[in-house]
Amino acid sequence: MLLSKYFLPVLKEKPVEAQVISHSLMLRSGMIRQSASGIYSWLPLGLKVLKNIENIVRFNMDASGFVELLMPCVQDAGLWRESGRFDVYGREMLSFKDRHDHDLLFGPTNEELITDIVRNSFQSYKELPKVLYQIQWKFRDEIRPRFGVMRGREFLMKDAYSLDIDMESAINTYDQMFVAYMRTFKDLGLNAIPLAADPGEIGGELSHEFHVVADTGESTLYYDKKFDILEDTLAGDITLLKSLYAATEEKHDPEKCPLNKSELSVRKGIEVGHIFNFGDKYSKAMNATVNDSNGKRVPIQMGSYGIGISRLVAAIIEVSHDERGIIWPIQVAPFKASIINLNIKDDKCNEISNDLYNQFVNKNIDILYDDTSDSAGAKFAIHDLIGSPWQIIVGPKKAGSDLVELKHRESGEIQDVSVDTAVIEVISNLHVK
């Protein structure tokens, strides 16, 4: 993409309404703009990050054998009355009437709707287990929206629902999702900690929240310090992960904690995922049953599994930034590299910049070419702000020797390399995890 043709409305000053760094940087870098309290438009740069995260989440769901579907945002209130939640969910639910005076709601979650789908679709235990998931916008009327997309009213979420014949099978499915979540967060460049948690409004007993450690987090985490140095290869070892102590503030009991103070980390964290099994809470209330191996009708055992995709954008920024701007993990970066032409009136600079740009385009790699007439200082400030993992700096002094400067955004390291080496170096780091 040519920067001269792109829509990137960056802000020079820190927005006064931003209370946390992710909100500030998302506004400053032109990723989002507020439409109403807790509701945001996703501008091109932000949308690219959102889509990259969505694709990584979808890849891991599909790789685990889970099946994608899409349910409507607007739901029939009758389903929620059937489950008993319509009158008790609270004012976070946005409900309204259509022109026929029929009660509808903008879905804050989808347990009732998925239960309605499966009760009319499955008849035998032989059709189970199944996990169905979707990636969909949701709305919860937060009493005090804050921190940008971290706690907005409208948000993008991956929610999955498991269907099993009995608790033994349900626990096995739960463990599969647990591992899939750990792999997903690793693929996103995050060290997520799974903590025993309260299932909240949806119900159930078996429950884990996944948090990333950040000083701006709203939750207090209590966990074994081994999580801070957990190797990537152990992310799929569920036996080890479940053996390590980790609990949210609601679940932590100092008197029952098996760790001494030197072994226990107490940190703030940002919740990015939540999984829980709620058994037959909805299937029994809504008569979602199948025949078991003896021909007896039994309620389906169910679980719910969420990942906050739009919240993840903010969470990644909270744990990966510096005083100049965002530092994107290369897996989710909107552009893998920025080509910065320091003098668009110099023929050699233009020749090298255009050649580099075409090489990346031909390889289908997201690249941003700064072909504007801005000053060098302004260009450096913009590209540091938006956080491209690599910057290829093309200046007239070195262009004559077919050299460019290659800057690694995270480390700040700059080296002189040949034009071809710059392309090879960036490509070789595209899939680093």
N, C-alpha and C positions, 0 to 999 in steps of 0.2 A: 504494500500500500504506500502511495506517495503521500507524505504528510501535507503537501499543498492541497490535496484533494480530500483529505480526511476531515472528520468532524471531531476535534479535540479541544473543547472549550476549557482550557486550564485556567486556574485562578492563581494569582501571584500572592495574595494575602491569605492568611489562615482564616477560615470562616468562623465567625464569632459563635455560631450556634453549635459547633462541634465540640463535644465534651471528651471524646476519645480519639486517639490517633487515626484509627481506621476510618472513622467518619470524616475527619479532616482531610486525610489523603485521598479518599474516594471523591470528595467534592473538588479538591484542588486539582486532581489529575483528570477531571472531566469524565469520571466513570458513571456518576449518578447525579440526578437533580431531584429535589423534593417536589412532589406534586401536591401532597396534603400531609398532615401529621402522620408520620409512620408509613407513608406511601411514596415510592420513588420511581422515577423513570430511569431505566438502564440505558445509558448512552453507549455508543459503539465500543469504546474501550472496555467498559464494565461488562457489556454483553458478551464479549469474546472470552473474558475470564469465566463468567457464569457458564457458558457453553463448554469450556474446557473442563471445568469441574464436573459438570453434568455428564460429559462423555466418560470420564474416569470412573465415576460412580456407576454408570450404566454398564461399562465394560466388566466391572467386578461383579455386579449382579448377574449379568448374563453368563459369565464364566462359572458361576456357582450353580447354574442350572435354574435360576429363577426366571419367571416369565413376565414380560412387561405388558401392561394394559393402560388404558387411560379412562378415568372416571370423570364425570362432570364436576365443575366447581360448585354449581348450584344444586342443592339436594332437597328432596321432599321431606318436610318436617315430620310427616307421618312415620317415617322410619325411625326417627329419633324418639317419637312418642312410644313406638313399639318397644324400643330398648329401655325406655324409662329415663333417657338423658335430656330430653328436650327442655324440661322445666327445671333441671338441676345443674345444667352445664355452666350457667352463669352469663354475665353480660358480655363476656368475650365473644359470644356467638352473635353474629349479625343475622337477624331474621327479618323477613318482610313478607308481604302478600303480593301475589300476582293480580292481574285484572279480574280474575275469577274468584278473588278472595281466598285463594288457596295458600296455605302457609309454606314458605320456602326458607332456605337458609344458605348462606355462603359458607361452604364447608370449612371448618377449622381442622377436621380430621375425617377419616373415612371408614371407621369400623362398621357402622350401620350399613353403609352402602355396599361394602364388600360382602358383608354377611347376607344381604339381600340377593346379591349376584350368585353366590355359591349355593344358597339353599335351593335355588332353582336349577342348578347345574350339575351337582354331584349326587349320586345315589348309593354308591358302594365304596367300602374301604379300599377296594382295589384301585380306585382313582386317586388315592392319596398316598404319600404327602404331595402337596403343592405349595409353592410360594409365588404369589402374584404381587407385582410392584408397579408403581407409577412414579412419574416425575411431574409435579403439578403445582400450580399456584394456589395458595391457601390464604385465608383471612381470619385473623383473630383481633377483636377490637380491644387491644391493650389499653388499660386505663391510663398508662403513662408511657407512650412510645419514646424511646431514647436510644442514643448511641448509633444513630443511622440505621443501617440494615441489620445491625446486631439484634435489635429488639424493635422491629417494625411491625406494622399491622398486616401488611401484605408480604408474603414471602414464598420463595420457591423451595419445595421439599420433595425428597424421595421418601415415599412411604410404602412399606411392604407388609404383606399379611400372609401368615403361614396357616396351613390347614393340615391337621393331622388326625389320625384315628384315636390315639391315646396319648397319655402324658410321656411315655417312654419315647415315642416317635417325635413328640413335640419338643422334648429336651434336645434330641439329636438335631432337629432342625434349628433350634435356638443356637446350638453350638456352631453349626455351619454358618449362620448369619454372624455370629460373634467373630469368627475367623475372617469372614468376608469383609467385615467392617475394619478390622485391624489392617488388612491388606489394602483396603481402599484408602485409609488415612496415610499409610506409608507411601502409596502411589501419589498422593497429593503433596508429599514432602512434609508431612506432619508427624510428630510423635504424640499420638493420642493415648490417653490413659483410661482404661475401662474401670469404672467404679460401681460397686454395689449401690443401688439407688432405689428411691421411692418411685413406684410406677405412676403416681399422680392420678389425675381425673379418670384416665382410661381404665385403670384397675389392674389386678393381677398381683402375683407375688415375685416371680423370677424377673429381675430387672437390672439392667446396667446402663449407666450413662457413659458416654465417651467425651472426655474433655481434653483441650489443649491448654497447657500452662501459660498464663498471661497475667501480668499485674493488674490489668484492667478488667479481669474476669469478675463476674458477680457471685460465683460460687466458691466456697472454700473446700479444698480437696485435702484428703488425708490418705497418703499412699506410701508404700514401700519405696525407698530410694532406688531400689534396683530398676524401677520403671524408667528412671532418668538415664540409665546407661544400657537399656535393653537393646540387644543387637537386632538388626533387621531380620536375620534368619529365624529369630524366635517369635516373630509376630504371629506365625501360624500355629504355635505350640499352645493350644488352649489349656492343656493341663497345667503348664507352667504359669500362664497368665492368671488362671483362676486360683492358683495356689498363693499368689502374692496378695498381700493385704492392700485394699484400696476401697475407700468409701466416701460418699458425699457427706456433707455436714449433717443431713437428716439421718443418715445410717451409721455415722461414726459414734462409737461408744468408747470413751477413754478407758473405762474399767475393763472392757472386753478386748481392747486392741492388743494383739500379740506382740507388737513392736515396742522397743524402748525409744526414747527421744532421739537417740543418735541414728536410728534406722528409719525414722518416720519423717517424711516431707509434709509440710503444711503449706500449701500454696493456693493462690487464686487461679481459677480456671474458667474457660469458656466452653459451654456445652455445644458439641457439634453433632452428636448423635445419641439416640436412645433406643434401646431394644427391651421388650418385655413380653412375657407370656401371660395371657389373661384367661387361659383355659376355655371354659364354656360360658363365660359371662354373657356374651352376645348371642352365641349360637343357641343357647337354651331359651333365652328370652324371645328370640326371633324364630325359633323352630327350624334351625339349620342342622339337619340330621342326615346320617347315612347309615346303611346297613353294615354292621360289623361282620366278622367272620362266622358268627352264629346266626346271622340273619336278623339280629335285633337292631332296632333304630336307636342310635346313640348320637348325642350332640358332637359336632366337630370341635376339636381342640384347636384354639387359635392363638396367634401372637401378632404383635405389631412392632414395626421396625422403622425408625425415622432417621434421616440425615438432613440437616438444614443446609441446603445447597447455597442459597443466597447468604446465609449467615457465615458459611465457610469462607466466602470472599473476604469478609471483614476479619474473621479469625486468623486467616493466613497473614493479612497485613499486620495485625496486632503482634504477631510473633516474628515477623520478617520485614523490618524497615530500619532506616537510620534517619539522621537529621536531614538528609537530602530528599528522601522519599521512600517509595516502595521498593522492596527487593523480592521479586517474584521467584518462587521455585520454577525451574524451566518447564516442568510438566504443565503448569497452569498459566504461564505467562501469556498475555495477549499477543505479544510479538516476541519471538525467540531472540531477535537481535534488532538493533537500530543502526542503520547506516547514516552517519552524520557527515554530510558534505559541508566543509567549512567555507568553501568559496564557490558558489554556483556560477561565477563568471570565469572561472579557471577551466580551460578545456580539458586538461589532464585530470583534474578532480572530477569533472563530469564524466569523463570516459571511464575512469575506475569505478566511480559510484554506480553508474549505469550497468557496467559489466557485473559487479557484485550483485546488484539488485536482480538482474535477469537470472543469474545463477541460482539464487535462492527461490525465485518465483518458479523456475523450471523444475526445481526439486520439491515444489509444493510446501515450502517452509514459510510460516508467517514472518514477514519482514516489514519493518517500517523504514522507509527511505526519507530522511529529512532533506528535502530539496528546496526549503524555504530560504529567504534572504535574511533571516534573523542573524544576529551576532553570534559568535562562537559561544560566548558566555550564556546567552539565552538558550541556545541549543543544548548545551551541556545540562543546564538546569532542568529543562523539560524532560530530557531522556533519563536523567537520574530520578526525577519525580515519578515518571510512569513505570520505571523499574524493569526495562528490558534486561534480561540476564547478561547480554553481551552488547557492547557498543563497538562498531567498526568506524573509526574516525579517519576521514580522508582529508588531508590538508595539503596545500600546495608545496610546502617544503619537502615532504617525503614522497609525494606522488610522482615526482620526476624519477625516482629510483624504484618505482613500482612497489612502494611500501605503504602500509597503513598502520595505524595504531589500533590494537585490539585491547579493549578494556573489559575486565570482568567486574560486573556491577557489585557483586557481593563483597569480594575481597578488595576491590579498588585497584588491583594490579593492572598495569598497562605495559604492553610489550610491542615492539616493532616487528611486524610480520609481513611476508609477501602477500599479494592479493589472493592467490590460490590457497595459501596456508590459512588465511582468515576464514575462508569458507569451510575448509576441512575441520578446523578447530571447533567452530560452532556446531557443525553437524555431528561431530564425535561426542558432543556433550548433550545432545537433544534428549536422550532417554536415560540420563543419570537419575537415579532414585535414591 
